[in-house]
Amino acid sequence: MSKRLFTSESVTEGHPDKIADQISDAILDS
């Protein structure tokens, strides 16, 4: 899980809104 979040944060620098939505959905699904 840590590696996944770390990767998401790195990608967020490029596409904050889109990635933020995907992360929110992933967290809700979990």
N, CA, C and O atoms as a GROMACS GRO file, in nm:
protein
  120
    1MET      N    1   0.084  -0.120   0.000
    1MET     CA    2   0.000   0.000   0.000
    1MET      C    3   0.088   0.126   0.000
    1MET      O    4   0.059   0.222  -0.070
    2SER      N    5   0.194   0.124   0.077
    2SER     CA    6   0.282   0.241   0.084
    2SER      C    7   0.339   0.274  -0.053
    2SER      O    8   0.340   0.390  -0.095
    3LYS      N    9   0.387   0.172  -0.123
    3LYS     CA   10   0.444   0.195  -0.256
    3LYS      C   11   0.340   0.254  -0.349
    3LYS      O   12   0.369   0.343  -0.428
    4ARG      N   13   0.218   0.205  -0.338
    4ARG     CA   14   0.111   0.252  -0.425
    4ARG      C   15   0.083   0.400  -0.400
    4ARG      O   16   0.072   0.479  -0.493
    5LEU      N   17   0.072   0.438  -0.272
    5LEU     CA   18   0.045   0.577  -0.238
    5LEU      C   19   0.162   0.665  -0.282
    5LEU      O   20   0.140   0.776  -0.331
    6PHE      N   21   0.284   0.617  -0.265
    6PHE     CA   22   0.402   0.694  -0.304
    6PHE      C   23   0.398   0.723  -0.453
    6PHE      O   24   0.427   0.835  -0.496
    7THR      N   25   0.362   0.621  -0.533
    7THR     CA   26   0.355   0.639  -0.678
    7THR      C   27   0.245   0.739  -0.712
    7THR      O   28   0.264   0.825  -0.798
    8SER      N   29   0.132   0.727  -0.645
    8SER     CA   30   0.020   0.818  -0.671
    8SER      C   31   0.062   0.962  -0.644
    8SER      O   32   0.030   1.052  -0.722
    9GLU      N   33   0.132   0.984  -0.536
    9GLU     CA   34   0.174   1.119  -0.502
    9GLU      C   35   0.267   1.175  -0.609
    9GLU      O   36   0.257   1.292  -0.644
   10SER      N   37   0.356   1.092  -0.661
   10SER     CA   38   0.449   1.136  -0.764
   10SER      C   39   0.373   1.176  -0.890
   10SER      O   40   0.404   1.278  -0.952
   11VAL      N   41   0.273   1.096  -0.926
   11VAL     CA   42   0.194   1.125  -1.046
   11VAL      C   43   0.106   1.247  -1.024
   11VAL      O   44   0.078   1.322  -1.117
   12THR      N   45   0.063   1.266  -0.900
   12THR     CA   46  -0.025   1.380  -0.869
   12THR      C   47   0.039   1.512  -0.911
   12THR      O   48  -0.032   1.607  -0.944
   13GLU      N   49   0.170   1.520  -0.909
   13GLU     CA   50   0.238   1.644  -0.947
   13GLU      C   51   0.202   1.683  -1.090
   13GLU      O   52   0.198   1.802  -1.123
   14GLY      N   53   0.174   1.584  -1.174
   14GLY     CA   54   0.141   1.612  -1.314
   14GLY      C   55  -0.007   1.635  -1.334
   14GLY      O   56  -0.046   1.726  -1.407
   15HIS      N   57  -0.091   1.553  -1.270
   15HIS     CA   58  -0.237   1.565  -1.289
   15HIS      C   59  -0.309   1.557  -1.155
   15HIS      O   60  -0.368   1.455  -1.121
   16PRO      N   61  -0.304   1.665  -1.078
   16PRO     CA   62  -0.362   1.667  -0.943
   16PRO      C   63  -0.509   1.629  -0.940
   16PRO      O   64  -0.548   1.539  -0.864
   17ASP      N   65  -0.591   1.695  -1.021
   17ASP     CA   66  -0.736   1.671  -1.017
   17ASP      C   67  -0.771   1.528  -1.056
   17ASP      O   68  -0.841   1.458  -0.982
   18LYS      N   69  -0.724   1.484  -1.172
   18LYS     CA   70  -0.759   1.348  -1.219
   18LYS      C   71  -0.710   1.243  -1.121
   18LYS      O   72  -0.785   1.152  -1.084
   19ILE      N   73  -0.586   1.253  -1.079
   19ILE     CA   74  -0.530   1.154  -0.987
   19ILE      C   75  -0.602   1.160  -0.853
   19ILE      O   76  -0.629   1.057  -0.792
   20ALA      N   77  -0.633   1.280  -0.808
   20ALA     CA   78  -0.702   1.294  -0.679
   20ALA      C   79  -0.835   1.220  -0.684
   20ALA      O   80  -0.872   1.151  -0.589
   21ASP      N   81  -0.906   1.234  -0.796
   21ASP     CA   82  -1.035   1.164  -0.809
   21ASP      C   83  -1.013   1.014  -0.806
   21ASP      O   84  -1.087   0.941  -0.740
   22GLN      N   85  -0.911   0.966  -0.879
   22GLN     CA   86  -0.885   0.822  -0.883
   22GLN      C   87  -0.847   0.771  -0.744
   22GLN      O   88  -0.893   0.664  -0.703
   23ILE      N   89  -0.767   0.846  -0.672
   23ILE     CA   90  -0.726   0.805  -0.538
   23ILE      C   91  -0.848   0.800  -0.446
   23ILE      O   92  -0.865   0.706  -0.368
   24SER      N   93  -0.933   0.902  -0.456
   24SER     CA   94  -1.054   0.906  -0.372
   24SER      C   95  -1.139   0.783  -0.400
   24SER      O   96  -1.188   0.717  -0.308
   25ASP      N   97  -1.158   0.752  -0.528
   25ASP     CA   98  -1.237   0.634  -0.565
   25ASP      C   99  -1.172   0.507  -0.510
   25ASP      O  100  -1.241   0.420  -0.456
   26ALA      N  101  -1.041   0.497  -0.522
   26ALA     CA  102  -0.970   0.378  -0.476
   26ALA      C  103  -0.987   0.363  -0.324
   26ALA      O  104  -1.009   0.252  -0.275
   27ILE      N  105  -0.976   0.474  -0.252
   27ILE     CA  106  -0.990   0.468  -0.106
   27ILE      C  107  -1.132   0.426  -0.068
   27ILE      O  108  -1.151   0.346   0.023
   28LEU      N  109  -1.231   0.481  -0.138
   28LEU     CA  110  -1.370   0.447  -0.108
   28LEU      C  111  -1.394   0.299  -0.137
   28LEU      O  112  -1.466   0.232  -0.063
   29ASP      N  113  -1.335   0.249  -0.245
   29ASP     CA  114  -1.353   0.108  -0.281
   29ASP      C  115  -1.289   0.017  -0.176
   29ASP      O  116  -1.343  -0.089  -0.144
   30SER      N  117  -1.175   0.060  -0.122
   30SER     CA  118  -1.105  -0.024  -0.025
   30SER      C  119  -1.183  -0.038   0.100
   30SER      O  120  -1.139  -0.106   0.193
   0.00000   0.00000   0.00000
